[in-house]
């Protein structure tokens, strides 16, 4: 049976070994947004041996490109992006210390292997509910690649952001287990 956890991002690494595919998590703390364009720049920096503009060690990247904030709000709609678009970059970031990712949809075997190898986790957030997700975001600051607009890297402070463990560090994958459950 799935568990429900209330976890601060700063403590996520210590929870990764306990989390299983299907568990629900209310995540609080700092996460960074990054989508395709930012991931390409991260990759180019790593190729040159240069540091990334944010410290990804034990961090979480939320695959999102938020819309501009309306008056009095820290952010606009901020729903998850399809994670598969970052699959060619994710193993390298995990190998460089990334602890977690938030997005939507299934991941490649290479990403699932990197999650296991690095004791990390992949979370799914509810797609199509960007306004709801934004209600859990209390602060937003552009920290890199401002020229990318909505795809710039943003530092978010989230409170009780609801996610589901999709891939755990024991090799559990909610997508394959879900298909197997309904195939009988």
C-alpha positions as CSV (number, residue, x, y, z in Angstrom):
1,X,0.0,0.0,0.0
2,X,1.3,3.5,-0.9
3,X,2.6,5.7,1.9
4,X,2.1,9.4,2.3
5,X,5.1,11.5,3.2
6,X,5.6,15.2,4.1
7,X,9.2,15.9,3.1
8,X,11.5,19.0,3.0
9,X,13.7,19.0,-0.1
10,X,16.7,19.5,2.1
11,X,16.0,16.1,3.6
12,X,14.9,14.3,0.4
13,X,18.2,12.4,-0.1
14,X,17.7,10.7,3.2
15,X,14.2,9.6,2.3
16,X,15.0,8.3,-1.2
17,X,15.7,4.8,0.0
18,X,12.3,4.6,1.7
19,X,10.2,6.0,-1.1
20,X,8.5,3.5,-3.4
21,X,6.7,3.9,-6.7
22,X,3.1,5.0,-6.0
23,X,3.9,6.8,-2.7
24,X,2.4,10.3,-2.3
25,X,4.6,13.2,-1.2
26,X,3.9,16.7,-0.1
27,X,7.2,18.4,-1.0
28,X,8.4,21.6,0.7
29,X,11.5,23.7,0.0
30,X,13.6,25.0,-2.8
31,X,13.4,23.5,-6.3
32,X,14.6,24.8,-9.7
33,X,12.7,24.9,-12.9
34,X,14.4,23.8,-16.1
35,X,13.1,22.6,-19.5
36,X,14.7,21.7,-22.8
37,X,16.6,24.9,-23.6
38,X,18.1,25.2,-20.1
39,X,19.0,21.5,-20.1
40,X,20.9,22.0,-23.4
41,X,22.8,24.9,-21.8
42,X,23.6,22.8,-18.7
43,X,24.9,20.0,-21.0
44,X,27.1,22.5,-22.9
45,X,28.6,23.9,-19.7
46,X,29.3,20.4,-18.4
47,X,31.0,19.5,-21.8
48,X,33.3,22.5,-21.3
49,X,34.0,21.6,-17.6
50,X,32.3,24.7,-16.4
51,X,30.1,24.9,-13.3
52,X,26.3,25.0,-13.7
53,X,24.6,28.3,-12.7
54,X,22.8,26.5,-9.8
55,X,24.1,23.9,-7.4
56,X,22.3,20.7,-8.3
57,X,23.8,18.5,-5.6
58,X,20.9,17.1,-3.6
59,X,18.5,19.4,-5.5
60,X,15.3,18.9,-7.4
61,X,14.5,20.1,-10.9
62,X,10.9,20.7,-11.8
63,X,10.3,20.4,-15.5
64,X,8.1,23.5,-15.9
65,X,8.0,26.7,-17.8
66,X,5.8,29.0,-15.7
67,X,3.7,31.7,-17.1
68,X,4.2,35.3,-15.9
69,X,2.7,36.2,-12.5
70,X,-0.4,38.2,-12.2
71,X,-0.6,41.2,-9.7
72,X,0.3,40.1,-6.2
73,X,1.2,36.5,-7.1
74,X,4.8,35.0,-7.1
75,X,4.1,33.0,-10.3
76,X,1.6,32.3,-13.0
77,X,0.4,28.8,-14.0
78,X,3.1,26.3,-13.4
79,X,2.2,22.8,-14.5
80,X,4.7,20.0,-15.3
81,X,6.3,19.5,-18.7
82,X,6.5,16.1,-20.4
83,X,9.7,14.7,-18.8
84,X,10.8,12.5,-21.7
85,X,12.0,15.6,-23.4
86,X,14.8,15.8,-20.8
87,X,15.7,12.1,-20.9
88,X,18.9,12.6,-22.8
89,X,20.2,15.1,-20.2
90,X,18.8,13.6,-16.9
91,X,21.3,10.7,-16.4
92,X,24.2,13.1,-16.5
93,X,22.6,15.5,-14.1
94,X,21.8,12.7,-11.7
95,X,25.4,11.4,-11.9
96,X,26.4,15.0,-11.0
97,X,24.4,14.9,-7.8
98,X,20.8,15.8,-8.7
99,X,18.5,14.1,-6.2
100,X,15.1,14.4,-7.8
101,X,13.0,15.5,-10.8
102,X,9.4,16.5,-11.1
103,X,7.5,16.2,-14.3
104,X,4.8,14.2,-16.1
105,X,5.0,11.0,-18.0
106,X,7.2,7.9,-18.3
107,X,11.0,8.0,-18.3
108,X,13.5,6.1,-20.5
109,X,15.3,3.0,-19.1
110,X,18.5,5.1,-19.0
111,X,16.9,7.6,-16.7
112,X,15.4,4.8,-14.5
113,X,18.8,3.2,-14.3
114,X,20.4,6.5,-13.3
115,X,17.7,7.0,-10.6
116,X,18.7,3.6,-9.1
117,X,22.5,4.2,-9.6
118,X,22.3,7.5,-7.8
119,X,19.7,6.8,-5.1
120,X,17.4,9.4,-6.5
121,X,13.7,9.8,-7.3
122,X,11.4,10.8,-10.1
123,X,8.1,12.4,-9.1
124,X,5.1,13.0,-11.3
125,X,2.9,16.1,-10.7
126,X,-0.6,16.4,-12.0
127,X,-0.7,17.5,-15.6
128,X,-3.3,20.1,-16.6
129,X,-3.4,21.6,-13.1
130,X,-0.9,24.4,-13.5
131,X,-3.0,26.9,-11.5
132,X,-3.4,24.4,-8.6
133,X,0.4,23.8,-8.7
134,X,1.0,27.5,-8.6
135,X,-0.9,27.8,-5.4
136,X,1.8,25.8,-3.7
137,X,4.6,28.1,-5.0
138,X,5.3,30.9,-2.5
139,X,8.4,32.5,-4.1
140,X,9.9,32.6,-7.6
141,X,13.2,34.1,-8.7
142,X,15.0,33.8,-12.1
143,X,18.5,32.6,-11.4
144,X,19.9,31.7,-14.8
145,X,19.4,32.1,-18.6
146,X,17.0,35.0,-18.3
147,X,17.0,35.3,-22.1
148,X,15.0,32.1,-22.3
149,X,11.9,33.7,-20.9
150,X,9.5,31.2,-19.5
151,X,12.2,28.5,-20.0
152,X,14.7,30.4,-17.8
153,X,15.9,28.6,-14.7
154,X,13.9,29.7,-11.7
155,X,14.4,29.1,-8.0
156,X,11.0,28.3,-6.5
157,X,10.1,27.9,-2.9
158,X,7.2,25.4,-2.7
159,X,5.0,24.4,0.2
160,X,3.3,21.0,0.4
161,X,3.5,20.5,-3.4
162,X,1.7,17.3,-4.2
163,X,3.7,14.7,-6.2
164,X,3.6,10.9,-6.7
165,X,6.8,8.8,-6.7
166,X,6.9,7.4,-10.3
167,X,10.5,5.9,-10.3
168,X,12.2,4.9,-7.1
169,X,15.8,4.0,-6.3
170,X,14.9,0.4,-5.9
171,X,13.9,0.1,-9.6
172,X,10.2,0.6,-9.0
173,X,8.3,2.3,-11.9
174,X,4.7,3.2,-11.6
175,X,4.1,3.1,-15.3
176,X,5.3,-0.5,-15.9
177,X,3.8,-1.8,-12.7
178,X,0.5,0.0,-13.6
179,X,0.4,-1.6,-17.0
180,X,1.3,-5.0,-15.6
181,X,-1.5,-4.7,-13.0
182,X,-4.1,-4.1,-15.8
183,X,-2.7,-6.7,-18.2
184,X,-3.9,-9.7,-16.2
